[in-house]
Amino acid sequence: MNDATETPSVRTMGKQLAELATVLLLAAAVTASGVWVTDAKHHARQLFIELERLNRDQDQLQIDWGRLQIEQSTWATHPRIESLARERLHLTNPADAQLVVVESPR
């Protein structure tokens, strides 16, 4: 009789241990997934911050590029080139007698 009374309690104890192990396993899985989600969100935020910094850098480079294009067009204007030719190279307009008109044959 003693064996018969112990068998159900051992089975109950084994079932409780299996349930406890399942609960602990599920708790560990929930905790691990929570840590993973937190890490993924942190990584996503870091990437977003980097993206915003790169966008600001791109905007600044676009502004600088526009300024450089304006500066280049300013430096390449005809009056400026003519002024530099007169000052640095001492070039002048030819006299009327030095001009030769060449007509193309028809």
C-alpha positions in Angstrom: 0.0 0.0 0.0 2.8 2.2 0.7 4.1 1.9 -2.9 0.7 2.8 -4.3 0.4 6.0 -2.4 3.9 7.1 -3.3 3.5 6.5 -7.1 0.9 9.3 -7.6 2.9 11.8 -5.6 6.1 11.0 -7.6 4.1 11.4 -10.8 2.7 14.7 -9.5 6.1 15.8 -8.5 7.6 14.9 -11.9 4.7 16.7 -13.7 5.3 19.8 -11.5 9.0 19.7 -12.3 8.3 19.5 -16.0 5.8 22.4 -15.8 8.3 24.4 -13.8 11.0 23.7 -16.4 8.6 24.7 -19.2 7.8 28.0 -17.4 11.5 28.7 -16.7 12.3 28.0 -20.4 9.5 30.3 -21.6 10.6 33.0 -19.1 14.1 32.7 -20.4 12.8 32.9 -24.0 10.7 36.0 -23.2 13.7 37.7 -21.5 16.0 36.8 -24.4 13.6 38.2 -26.9 13.1 41.3 -24.9 16.8 41.9 -24.8 17.0 41.2 -28.5 14.2 43.7 -29.3 15.9 46.4 -27.1 19.2 45.8 -28.9 17.5 46.0 -32.3 15.8 49.2 -31.4 19.0 50.7 -30.1 20.8 49.7 -33.3 18.0 51.2 -35.4 18.3 54.4 -33.5 22.0 54.5 -34.0 21.6 53.9 -37.7 18.9 56.7 -37.9 21.2 59.1 -36.2 24.0 58.3 -38.6 21.6 58.7 -41.5 20.5 62.1 -40.3 24.2 63.2 -39.9 24.9 62.0 -43.5 21.9 63.8 -44.8 23.1 67.0 -43.1 26.6 66.5 -44.6 25.0 65.9 -48.0 23.0 69.1 -47.7 26.1 71.1 -46.8 28.0 69.6 -49.7 25.2 70.6 -52.0 25.3 74.1 -50.7 29.1 74.2 -51.2 28.8 72.8 -54.7 26.3 75.5 -55.6 28.6 78.2 -54.3 31.5 76.8 -56.2 29.5 76.8 -59.4 28.6 80.4 -58.9 32.2 81.2 -58.1 33.4 79.4 -61.2 30.9 81.2 -63.4 32.0 84.5 -61.8 35.7 83.8 -62.5 35.0 82.8 -66.1 33.0 86.0 -67.2 34.3 87.7 -70.3 35.0 91.1 -68.7 37.1 89.4 -66.0 39.1 87.4 -68.6 39.6 90.5 -70.6 40.7 92.5 -67.6 43.3 89.8 -66.6 44.6 89.7 -70.2 45.2 93.4 -70.1 46.8 93.5 -66.6 48.9 90.3 -66.5 49.6 89.7 -70.2 49.6 93.3 -71.3 47.4 92.5 -74.2 45.5 95.3 -76.0 43.0 95.6 -78.8 44.7 95.7 -82.2 44.7 98.9 -84.2 42.5 99.2 -87.2 45.5 98.9 -89.5 46.5 95.6 -88.0 43.1 94.0 -88.7 42.8 91.7 -91.7 39.4 90.7 -92.9 39.3 87.3 -94.5 36.2 86.5 -96.6 35.3 82.9 -97.1 34.8 81.7 -100.7 31.2 81.0 -101.8 
